[in-house]
Amino acid sequence: MTQDNYITDYYKQKCRDLPESVDPVSDLLQELDTATIEMLNLGGSPVKVKHAFEAVLNHPLSTWREETLNYRQRQLHYK
């Protein structure tokens, strides 16, 4: 049994809704997180963070709004 089948079966057994698909910009969010961590802890470039932030917002499948992404940044990295 594959991992995906195991998870699907688990959700069905618990009578829960199946998890939605992965955010289409999850890779871009990871790049944004990495750029932010590097900037805050390793002397990374704020320009790189800005470009990564804009890449998430400008992706055609992105549902992120600037305010929401700013909030996510503050909660994950600046708290």
Protein Blocks (a to p, Z undefined) as FASTA:
>chain_A
ZZklmmmmmmmmnopacdddddfklmmmmmmmmmmmmmmmnopafklmmmmmmmmmmpmk
bcbdfklmmmmmmmmmmZZ
